[in-house]
């Protein structure tokens, strides 16, 4: 039996529909590039640019320490966009985990199309009980998944457990602002039952006993500007064949306007943080 969160992210025959949309867009699977999938696999605030900008603030990615043996966990990997971006950009190994089986199946297909399956592995599962040994990963990338996790303390314990000593937990997350009312739907929830937002201050109190803060920045203004740009770009235009609608259906039409409104109303904050395991 699927959980309500998994139901929210279930998308029937997603790989086939992405392949059809690529064909309509004039893209061939045989010559596919990572950027060709951005409209469906980089759906977080800021897109691929925000991912790369944050990674460059983490000490691991500032050095020449990243090698083909460096192992990164993409927690809540969705259909694997950030996993592929990480592996291709930094020539490292990546493991992605996600609760939604439909997303994992699609992630494997897209990764095979891009010929990156030799360095990326995907597992279906919950970050609350991961099938990985302790001290496995050099870093964990956690991008826009905590909003769907009610038991954040257990998730953090699991992140701490599977990180190597000195490893980094790299967060790019949405937190609750001063205004608790949010306009729905948003990418992580069509109704309040699966949206578990916390203010950063409350979340940080859970972190304190285990992780040390290596980097912090409040990117709310940047996030607002990005969603304003997305909203303006899509206004009064029909969705392209390759678009978030493939993943989220009709709800996707409301995301840009609602996210813009939520950031403007101080209902949401976008936070970047890099945390170290001692």
PAZAPA-4460 file (N, C-alpha, C; in steps of 0.05 Angstrom, whole numbers, plus 32768, in hexadecimal, padded with zeros to 4 digits):
% residues 278
    n_x    n_y    n_z   ca_x   ca_y   ca_z    c_x    c_y    c_z   seq   type   mol
   8011   7FE8   8000   8000   8000   8000   8012   8019   8000     1      X     A
   800D   802B   7FED   801D   8043   7FEB   8015   8057   8001     2      X     A
   802A   8067   8009   8024   807D   801C   8019   8094   800C     3      X     A
   800B   80A7   801A   8001   80BF   800C   8017   80CF   7FFE     4      X     A
   802F   80CF   8009   8045   80DD   7FFC   804D   80CF   7FE2     5      X     A
   804F   80B4   7FE3   8055   80A5   7FCA   803F   80A9   7FB5     6      X     A
   8026   80AA   7FBE   8010   80AE   7FAB   8013   80C9   7F9D     7      X     A
   801B   80DE   7FAD   801E   80F8   7FA1   8033   80F8   7F8A     8      X     A
   8048   80E8   7F8D   805D   80E7   7F79   805A   80D1   7F65     9      X     A
   8044   80C3   7F65   8041   80AD   7F52   8039   80B9   7F37    10      X     A
   8047   80B0   7F22   8040   80B9   7F07   8041   80A2   7EF4    11      X     A
   802B   809A   7EE9   8028   8082   7ED9   8037   8084   7EBF    12      X     A
   8047   806F   7EB8   8056   806D   7E9F   8067   8086   7E99    13      X     A
   8074   8090   7EAE   8082   80A9   7EAB   8099   80A8   7E97    14      X     A
   80A9   8092   7E97   80BF   8090   7E84   80B5   8091   7E67    15      X     A
   80A0   8082   7E62   8095   8082   7E47   808B   809E   7E3F    16      X     A
   807E   80AB   7E51   8073   80C6   7E4B   808A   80DA   7E47    17      X     A
   809F   80D7   7E56   80B7   80E9   7E53   80C4   80E4   7E38    18      X     A
   80C6   80CA   7E30   80D1   80C3   7E16   80C0   80CF   7E00    19      X     A
   80A6   80CD   7E02   8095   80D9   7DED   8098   80F7   7DEC    20      X     A
   809A   8104   7E03   809D   8121   7E04   80B8   812A   7DF8    21      X     A
   80CC   811A   7DFD   80E7   8120   7DF1   80E5   811F   7DD3    22      X     A
   80D8   810B   7DC9   80D5   8107   7DAC   80C6   811F   7DA0    23      X     A
   80B0   8128   7DAD   80A1   813F   7DA4   80B2   8159   7DA5    24      X     A
   80C6   8159   7DB7   80D7   8170   7DBA   80EF   816F   7DA8    25      X     A
   80F1   815A   7D98   8107   8157   7D85   8120   814C   7D91    26      X     A
   811E   813E   7DA8   8135   8133   7DB6   8136   8115   7DB2    27      X     A
   814E   810B   7DAB   8152   80EE   7DA8   815F   80E2   7DC0    28      X     A
   8155   80CB   7DC9   8160   80BE   7DE0   817E   80B8   7DDC    29      X     A
   8186   80B1   7DC4   81A1   80A9   7DBE   81B5   80C0   7DC2    30      X     A
   81AC   80D9   7DC1   81BE   80F0   7DC4   81B5   8103   7DDA    31      X     A
   81A8   80F8   7DEE   819C   8107   7E04   81B2   8113   7E16    32      X     A
   81AE   812C   7E1E   81C0   813A   7E32   81B0   813F   7E4B    33      X     A
   81BF   8142   7E61   81B2   8147   7E7B   819F   815F   7E7A    34      X     A
   81A8   8174   7E6D   8197   818D   7E6C   817D   8188   7E5E    35      X     A
   817B   8174   7E4C   8163   816F   7E3D   814C   8166   7E4F    36      X     A
   8152   815C   7E67   813E   8151   7E79   8137   8165   7E8F    37      X     A
   8143   817D   7E8F   8140   818F   7EA6   8123   8197   7EAB    38      X     A
   8112   8198   7E97   80F6   81A0   7E9B   80E6   818C   7EAB    39      X     A
   80F0   8173   7EAE   80E2   815F   7EBE   80F2   8154   7ED5    40      X     A
   810D   8158   7ED5   811C   814C   7EEB   812C   8160   7EFC    41      X     A
   8127   817A   7EF7   8133   818F   7F08   811D   81A2   7F12    42      X     A
   810A   8196   7F20   80F1   81A5   7F27   80F3   81B3   7F41    43      X     A
   8109   81B2   7F4F   810C   81C1   7F68   8111   81DE   7F63    44      X     A
   810E   81EE   7F78   8112   820B   7F76   812F   8211   7F6D    45      X     A
   8131   8221   7F58   814B   8229   7F4E   8157   8216   7F38    46      X     A
   814A   81FF   7F35   8154   81EC   7F20   8170   81E3   7F24    47      X     A
   817D   81DA   7F0E   8198   81CE   7F10   81AC   81E3   7F19    48      X     A
   81A8   81FC   7F12   81BA   8211   7F1A   81BD   8214   7F38    49      X     A
   81A6   8211   7F46   81A6   8213   7F64   81B5   81FB   7F70    50      X     A
   81B2   81E4   7F64   81BF   81CC   7F6D   81DD   81CF   7F6C    51      X     A
   81E7   81D7   7F55   8204   81DA   7F51   8210   81F0   7F62    52      X     A
   8201   8206   7F65   820B   821C   7F75   820E   8214   7F92    53      X     A
   81FB   8204   7F9C   81FD   81FB   7FB8   8214   81E7   7FBC    54      X     A
   8217   81D4   7FA9   822C   81C0   7FAC   8247   81CD   7FAD    55      X     A
   824B   81E3   7F9F   8265   81F1   7F9F   826B   81FE   7FBA    56      X     A
   8256   8201   7FCB   825A   820C   7FE5   8261   81F7   7FFA    57      X     A
   825E   81DE   7FF3   8266   81C8   8005   8283   81C2   8001    58      X     A
   8291   81BF   8018   82AF   81BC   8017   82B8   81A4   8006    59      X     A
   82A8   818F   8006   82B0   8177   7FF6   82B2   817E   7FD9    60      X     A
   82A0   818E   7FCF   82A0   8194   7FB2   82B2   81AC   7FAB    61      X     A
   82BD   81BA   7FBF   82D0   81CF   7FBA   82EC   81C4   7FB5    62      X     A
   82F1   81AC   7FBF   830B   81A1   7FBD   830D   818E   7FA5    63      X     A
   8324   8182   7FA2   8328   816E   7F8D   8324   8152   7F99    64      X     A
   8316   8151   7FB0   8312   8137   7FBD   82FD   8126   7FB0    65      X     A
   82EC   8132   7F9F   82D6   8122   7F92   82E3   8111   7F7C    66      X     A
   82E0   80F7   7F7E   82EB   80E5   7F6A   82D5   80D1   7F62    67      X     A
   82DD   80BE   7F51   82CB   80A9   7F49   82C3   8097   7F5F    68      X     A
   82D1   8099   7F76   82CA   8089   7F8D   82B8   8098   7FA2    69      X     A
   82B6   80B2   7F9E   82A5   80C2   7FB0   8288   80B9   7FAD    70      X     A
   827A   80B3   7FC3   825F   80A9   7FC2   824C   80BD   7FCF    71      X     A
   8238   80C7   7FBF   8225   80DA   7FC7   8209   80CD   7FC8    72      X     A
   81FA   80D3   7FDD   81DE   80CB   7FDF   81CC   80E2   7FD7    73      X     A
   81BB   80DD   7FC3   81A6   80F1   7FBC   818D   80E8   7FC9    74      X     A
   8186   80F5   7FE0   816F   80EC   7FF0   8156   80F8   7FE5    75      X     A
   8142   80E8   7FE0   812A   80F1   7FD3   8130   80F9   7FB6    76      X     A
   813B   80E7   7FA7   8147   80ED   7F8D   8133   80F2   7F77    77      X     A
   8119   80EC   7F7C   8106   80EF   7F66   810D   80DF   7F4E    78      X     A
   810C   80EB   7F36   8113   80DC   7F1E   8131   80DF   7F17    79      X     A
   8140   80E8   7F2A   815E   80E6   7F28   816C   80FE   7F1B    80      X     A
   815F   8114   7F18   816C   812B   7F0B   8185   8134   7F19    81      X     A
   8184   8138   7F33   819C   8141   7F42   81B1   812B   7F43    82      X     A
   81A9   8112   7F45   81BC   80FC   7F45   81CD   80FD   7F2B    83      X     A
   81BF   8100   7F14   81CE   8101   7EFB   81DF   8119   7EF9    84      X     A
   81D5   8130   7F02   81E5   8149   7F01   81FE   8146   7F12    85      X     A
   81FB   813B   7F2A   8212   8136   7F3C   8227   8124   7F2F    86      X     A
   821E   810D   7F25   8230   80F9   7F19   823F   8104   7F01    87      X     A
   8230   8112   7EF0   823C   811D   7ED8   824F   8134   7EDD    88      X     A
   8248   8145   7EEF   8258   815D   7EF4   8271   8157   7F04    89      X     A
   826F   8145   7F18   8285   8141   7F2A   8292   8125   7F27    90      X     A
   8289   8116   7F14   8295   80FC   7F0E   8296   80EA   7F27    91      X     A
   8281   80EB   7F37   8280   80DB   7F4F   826A   80C5   7F4C    92      X     A
   8268   80B4   7F61   8253   80A0   7F61   823B   80AB   7F72    93      X     A
   8223   80A5   7F6A   820B   80AE   7F77   81F7   8097   7F7B    94      X     A
   81EC   8097   7F93   81D5   8086   7F99   81BD   8097   7F9F    95      X     A
   81A7   8092   7F91   818E   80A0   7F96   817A   808F   7FA4    96      X     A
   816C   809A   7FB7   8156   808C   7FC4   813D   809D   7FC4    97      X     A
   8126   8090   7FBF   810D   809E   7FBE   80F6   808B   7FC6    98      X     A
   80E2   8096   7FD3   80CB   8086   7FDC   80BA   807C   7FC5    99      X     A
   80B8   808B   7FB0   80A6   8085   7F9A   80B3   8071   7F86   100      X     A
   80A8   8059   7F84   80B2   8045   7F72   80B1   804F   7F55   101      X     A
   809C   805D   7F4E   8099   8067   7F32   80B0   807A   7F2B   102      X     A
   80B8   808A   7F3F   80CF   809C   7F3A   80E9   808D   7F36   103      X     A
   80ED   8079   7F47   8106   8069   7F45   8108   805B   7F2A   104      X     A
   80F2   804F   7F21   80F2   8042   7F07   80F9   8055   7EF1   105      X     A
   80ED   806D   7EF2   80F3   8082   7EDE   8110   808C   7EE0   106      X     A
   8119   808F   7EF9   8135   8098   7EFD   8149   8085   7EF0   107      X     A
   8143   806B   7EF3   8155   8057   7EE7   8154   8059   7EC8   108      X     A
   813D   805C   7EBD   813A   805F   7EA0   8149   8077   7E95   109      X     A
   8144   808E   7EA1   8151   80A7   7E98   816F   80A6   7E9A   110      X     A
   8178   809A   7EB0   8195   8097   7EB5   81A2   8085   7EA0   111      X     A
   8194   8070   7E99   819E   805D   7E84   819F   806C   7E69   112      X     A
   818A   807C   7E63   818A   808A   7E4A   81A2   809D   7E47   113      X     A
   81AA   80A8   7E5E   81C1   80BB   7E5E   81DC   80AD   7E62   114      X     A
   81DB   8092   7E64   81F3   8081   7E66   8203   8088   7E7F   115      X     A
   81F4   808D   7E95   8201   8092   7EAF   81FB   807D   7EC4   116      X     A
   81EF   8067   7EBB   81E7   8051   7ECE   81FF   8042   7ED9   117      X     A
   8216   8047   7ECE   822E   803A   7EDA   8237   8047   7EF4   118      X     A
   822E   8060   7EF9   8238   806E   7F11   8221   8077   7F23   119      X     A
   8208   8071   7F1B   81F1   8079   7F2C   81DF   8060   7F31   120      X     A
   81D8   805D   7F4A   81C7   8047   7F53   81AF   8052   7F61   121      X     A
   8197   8047   7F5C   817F   8051   7F69   8172   803B   7F7A   122      X     A
   8168   8043   7F91   815A   8031   7FA3   813F   803D   7FAB   123      X     A
   812A   802C   7FAA   8110   8035   7FB5   8110   8031   7FD3   124      X     A
   8108   8045   7FE2   8108   8042   7FFF   8103   805D   800D   125      X     A
   8101   805C   8027   80FC   8073   8038   8116   807D   8044   126      X     A
   811A   8097   8046   8131   80A2   8053   812F   809E   8072   127      X     A
   8118   8095   807B   8115   808F   8098   8120   8074   80A0   128      X     A
   8126   8063   808C   8131   8049   8091   813F   803F   8078   129      X     A
   8157   8049   8074   8166   8045   805B   8175   802A   805B   130      X     A
   8176   801D   8044   8184   8003   8042   81A2   8006   803D   131      X     A
   81AF   8018   804B   81CB   801D   8048   81DA   8019   8062   132      X     A
   81F3   8010   8060   8203   800C   8078   820C   8027   8084   133      X     A
   8213   8027   809D   821D   803F   80AA   8237   8049   809D   134      X     A
   823C   8063   809D   8255   806E   8094   825A   8067   8076   135      X     A
   8246   806A   8066   8248   8062   8049   824E   807A   8037   136      X     A
   8242   8091   803C   8242   80A6   8028   8254   80BE   8030   137      X     A
   8261   80C9   801C   8272   80E1   8020   8261   80FA   8024   138      X     A
   8249   80FA   8017   8237   8111   801A   821B   8107   8014   139      X     A
   8207   8116   801F   81EB   8111   8019   81E0   812B   800E   140      X     A
   81D3   8129   7FF7   81C6   8141   7FEC   81A8   813E   7FF0   141      X     A
   819D   8152   7FFE   8181   8150   8006   8173   8169   7FFC   142      X     A
   8164   8166   7FE7   8159   817E   7FD8   813B   817C   7FD6   143      X     A
   812D   818D   7FE5   8110   818F   7FE4   8102   8174   7FEA   144      X     A
   810A   8167   8000   80FB   814F   8008   80F1   8150   8024   145      X     A
   80FC   8161   8035   80F5   8162   8051   80D8   816B   8055   146      X     A
   80CD   8179   8042   80B1   8183   8044   809E   816C   8046   147      X     A
   80A6   8154   803A   8094   813D   803B   809A   812A   8052   148      X     A
   80AD   8131   8063   80B5   811F   8079   80AC   812A   8093   149      X     A
   809A   811C   80A0   8090   8125   80BA   80A4   8120   80D0   150      X     A
   80B0   8108   80D0   80C3   8100   80E5   80E0   8108   80DC   151      X     A
   80E5   8122   80DE   80FF   812C   80D5   8116   8123   80E7   152      X     A
   8110   811E   8100   8125   8115   8112   8130   80FA   810A   153      X     A
   811F   80E8   8102   8128   80CD   80F9   8137   80CF   80DF   154      X     A
   812D   80E0   80CD   813C   80E4   80B4   8158   80EE   80B9   155      X     A
   815B   8101   80CB   8176   810C   80D1   8188   80F7   80DE   156      X     A
   817C   80E6   80EF   818B   80D0   80FB   8196   80BD   80E5   157      X     A
   8184   80B7   80D2   818C   80A6   80BC   81A2   80B3   80AA   158      X     A
   819F   80CC   80A5   81B4   80DA   8096   81CF   80D9   80A4   159      X     A
   81CD   80DE   80BE   81E6   80DD   80CF   81F2   80C1   80CE   160      X     A
   81E1   80AD   80D0   81EB   8091   80D1   81FA   8089   80B8   161      X     A
   81EF   8090   80A0   81FB   8086   8087   8211   8098   807D   162      X     A
   8215   80B0   8089   822B   80C2   8081   8245   80B8   808D   163      X     A
   825B   80BB   807E   8275   80B6   808A   827C   80CC   809D   164      X     A
   828D   80C6   80B1   8297   80DC   80C2   82A3   80F2   80B2   165      X     A
   829B   810B   80B7   82A4   8122   80A8   8294   8127   808F   166      X     A
   8281   8116   8089   8270   8119   8072   825D   8130   8074   167      X     A
   8252   8138   805D   8241   8150   805D   8224   8149   8056   168      X     A
   8212   8155   8064   81F5   8155   805D   81EF   8170   8050   169      X     A
   81E9   816F   8037   81E5   8188   8027   81C7   818C   8023   170      X     A
   81BC   81A1   802E   81A0   81A6   802E   8199   81BD   801B   171      X     A
   8184   81B9   800B   8178   81CF   7FFB   815A   81CA   7FFF   172      X     A
   814E   81D8   8013   8134   81D0   801D   8121   81E8   8020   173      X     A
   8107   81E1   8020   80F2   81F5   8025   80E9   81F2   8042   174      X     A
   80E8   8209   8050   80E0   820A   806C   80C8   821D   806F   175      X     A
   80BB   821A   8086   80A4   822B   808C   80AC   8247   8092   176      X     A
   809E   825B   8087   80A2   8277   808D   8092   827F   80A5   177      X     A
   8090   8299   80AA   8081   82A4   80C0   8063   829F   80BD   178      X     A
   805A   829F   80A4   803E   829A   809E   803A   827C   8099   179      X     A
   8029   826F   80A9   8026   8252   80A7   8013   8249   8091   180      X     A
   8004   825C   8085   7FF2   8254   8070   8000   8254   8055   181      X     A
   7FFD   823D   8046   800A   823C   802C   7FF4   8236   8017   182      X     A
   7FF9   8242   7FFF   7FE7   823D   7FE8   7FEF   8223   7FDC   183      X     A
   7FDB   8212   7FD7   7FDF   81F7   7FCC   7FCF   81F6   7FB1   184      X     A
   7FD9   81E4   7F9F   7FEE   81D0   7FA2   800A   81DD   7F9E   185      X     A
   801E   81CF   7FA9   803A   81D5   7FA5   8047   81BB   7F9C   186      X     A
   8060   81BB   7F93   806C   81A3   7F88   806C   818B   7F9B   187      X     A
   806E   8190   7FB5   806F   8179   7FC7   8054   8171   7FD3   188      X     A
   803F   8180   7FCE   8026   8179   7FDA   800E   8186   7FCC   189      X     A
   7FF9   8175   7FC8   7FE0   8180   7FBD   7FCD   8188   7FD3   190      X     A
   7FD2   817E   7FEB   7FC2   8185   8003   7FD3   8184   801B   191      X     A
   7FCA   8190   8032   7FDB   8193   8049   7FE4   8179   8057   192      X     A
   7FD7   8162   8051   7FDC   814A   805F   7FF8   813E   805B   193      X     A
   8006   8146   8046   8021   813C   8041   8036   8152   8041   194      X     A
   802F   8169   804B   8041   8180   804D   8049   8184   806A   195      X     A
   8063   817F   8071   806C   8181   808C   8082   8195   808F   196      X     A
   807B   81AF   808C   808E   81C4   808D   8095   81CB   80AA   197      X     A
   80AE   81D2   80AF   80B7   81DC   80C9   80C6   81F6   80C4   198      X     A
   80C6   8208   80D7   80D8   821F   80D5   80F5   8215   80D8   199      X     A
   8108   8223   80CB   8124   821C   80CD   812D   821A   80EA   200      X     A
   8125   822C   80FA   812E   822D   8116   8127   8213   8125   201      X     A
   810F   8209   8120   8107   81F0   812E   8116   81D9   8122   202      X     A
   811A   81D8   8108   8129   81C3   80FB   8146   81C4   8105   203      X     A
   8152   81DB   8108   816D   81DE   8110   8171   81D3   812D   204      X     A
   815D   81D5   813D   815F   81CB   8159   8162   81AC   8159   205      X     A
   8157   819F   8144   815A   8182   8141   8177   817B   8138   206      X     A
   8182   818D   8128   819D   8188   811D   81B3   818B   8131   207      X     A
   81B0   819D   8144   81C6   81A6   8155   81D5   8190   8163   208      X     A
   81C8   817B   816E   81D8   8167   817C   81EA   8156   816B   209      X     A
   81E5   8155   8151   81F3   8142   8140   8205   814E   812A   210      X     A
   81FB   8163   811D   8209   816F   8107   8214   818A   810E   211      X     A
   822A   8192   8101   8234   81AD   8104   822F   81BC   80E9   212      X     A
   8228   81D5   80EC   8220   81E5   80D4   8239   81F1   80C7   213      X     A
   823C   81E9   80AD   8254   81F2   809E   824D   8209   808B   214      X     A
   8234   820A   8083   822B   8220   8071   820D   8224   8075   215      X     A
   8204   823D   8075   81E8   8243   8076   81E2   825C   8066   216      X     A
   81CC   825B   8056   81C3   8273   8049   81A5   8271   8045   217      X     A
   8197   8287   8049   817B   8289   8044   8177   8293   8027   218      X     A
   816D   8282   8016   816B   8288   7FF9   814E   828F   7FF1   219      X     A
   813E   8298   8004   8122   829D   7FFF   811E   82B2   7FE8   220      X     A
   812D   82C8   7FE9   8129   82DC   7FD4   8131   82D1   7FB9   221      X     A
   8146   82C2   7FB8   814E   82B6   7F9E   8139   82A2   7F94   222      X     A
   812E   8293   7FA7   8119   8280   7FA0   8100   828E   7F96   223      X     A
   80F8   82A4   7FA3   80E1   82B4   7F99   80E6   82BE   7F7D   224      X     A
   80FE   82C8   7F78   8104   82D3   7F5D   8103   82BD   7F48   225      X     A
   810C   82A5   7F50   810C   828F   7F3D   80F0   8287   7F36   226      X     A
   80DE   8285   7F4A   80C2   827D   7F45   80B3   8293   7F36   227      X     A
   80BA   82AC   7F3B   80AF   82C2   7F2B   80B6   82BF   7F0D   228      X     A
   80CF   82B8   7F08   80D8   82B4   7EED   80C9   829C   7EE0   229      X     A
   80C6   8286   7EEF   80B8   826F   7EE4   809B   8276   7EDE   230      X     A
   808F   8285   7EF1   8073   828C   7EED   8070   829E   7ED5   231      X     A
   8081   82B2   7ED2   8080   82C4   7EBB   8084   82B5   7EA1   232      X     A
   8097   82A2   7EA1   809E   8294   7E88   8087   8282   7E7F   233      X     A
   8077   8278   7E92   8062   8265   7E8B   8046   8272   7E88   234      X     A
   8044   828C   7E8D   802A   8299   7E8D   801D   8299   7E72   235      X     A
   8004   828F   7E71   7FF4   828E   7E59   8001   827D   7E42   236      X     A
   8012   826A   7E4A   801E   8259   7E36   8016   823C   7E3C   237      X     A
   8012   822D   7E27   800D   8210   7E29   8026   8202   7E32   238      X     A
   8024   81EE   7E43   803C   81DF   7E4C   8049   81D2   7E34   239      X     A
   8064   81D2   7E34   8073   81C4   7E1F   8070   81A6   7E23   240      X     A
   8076   8196   7E0E   8074   8178   7E12   8083   816E   7E2A   241      X     A
   809B   8178   7E2E   80AB   8170   7E45   80A8   8186   7E5B   242      X     A
   8099   8180   7E6F   8093   8193   7E84   808C   8186   7E9E   243      X     A
   808A   8195   7EB4   8083   8189   7ECE   8068   817B   7ECE   244      X     A
   8057   8182   7EBB   803C   8175   7EB9   803F   8156   7EB7   245      X     A
   8055   814D   7EAA   8059   8130   7EA7   805B   8123   7EC2   246      X     A
   8067   8130   7ED5   806C   8125   7EEF   8055   812A   7F02   247      X     A
   804A   8142   7F01   8036   814A   7F16   801A   814E   7F0B   248      X     A
   8016   814B   7EF1   7FFB   814D   7EE6   7FF1   816A   7EE7   249      X     A
   7FD7   816E   7EE9   7FCB   8188   7EE8   7FD3   819B   7EFF   250      X     A
   7FDB   8190   7F16   7FE4   81A1   7F2C   7FFC   81B3   7F25   251      X     A
   800C   81A9   7F12   8025   81B8   7F0B   801E   81D4   7F01   252      X     A
   8007   81D8   7EF5   7FFF   81F3   7EEB   7FFE   8208   7F00   253      X     A
   7FFB   81FF   7F1A   7FF7   8212   7F30   8011   8217   7F3F   254      X     A
   8026   8207   7F3A   803E   8208   7F4B   804C   8224   7F4B   255      X     A
   8050   822F   7F33   805F   8248   7F32   8051   825F   7F40   256      X     A
   8037   8262   7F3B   8028   8278   7F48   8026   8274   7F66   257      X     A
   8022   825B   7F6F   801F   8255   7F8B   803A   8258   7F9A   258      X     A
   8050   824E   7F8E   806A   8251   7F9B   8072   826E   7F9C   259      X     A
   806D   827D   7F87   8073   829A   7F88   8063   82A7   7F9F   260      X     A
   804A   82A1   7FA0   8039   82AC   7FB5   8043   82A4   7FD1   261      X     A
   804A   828B   7FD4   8053   8281   7FEF   806D   828F   7FF8   262      X     A
   807F   8293   7FE6   8098   82A2   7FED   8092   82BF   7FF3   263      X     A
   8081   82CB   7FE3   807A   82E7   7FE7   806C   82EC   8002   264      X     A
   805B   82D9   8009   804B   82DB   8022   805A   82D2   803B   265      X     A
   8074   82CB   8037   8084   82C1   804E   8078   82A7   805A   266      X     A
   806C   8297   8048   8063   827D   8051   8079   8268   804F   267      X     A
   808C   826D   803D   80A2   825A   8038   80BD   8269   8039   268      X     A
   80D1   825A   8041   80ED   8263   803F   80FD   824D   8031   269      X     A
   8110   8255   8021   8122   8243   8014   813E   8245   8021   270      X     A
   8147   822F   802C   8160   822F   803C   8175   821C   802F   271      X     A
   818D   8225   802E   81A4   8215   8027   81B5   8211   8040   272      X     A
   81BE   81F8   8045   81D0   81F3   805B   81E2   81DB   8055   273      X     A
   81FA   81DC   805F   820C   81C6   805D   8214   81BE   807A   274      X     A
   820F   81A5   8081   8213   819C   809D   8227   8186   809D   275      X     A
   8238   8186   80B2   824E   8172   80B3   8249   815E   80C9   276      X     A
   824E   8145   80C3   824E   8130   80D7   8269   812F   80E5   277      X     A
   8269   8130   80FF   8282   8131   810E   8290   8116   810E   278      X     A
***
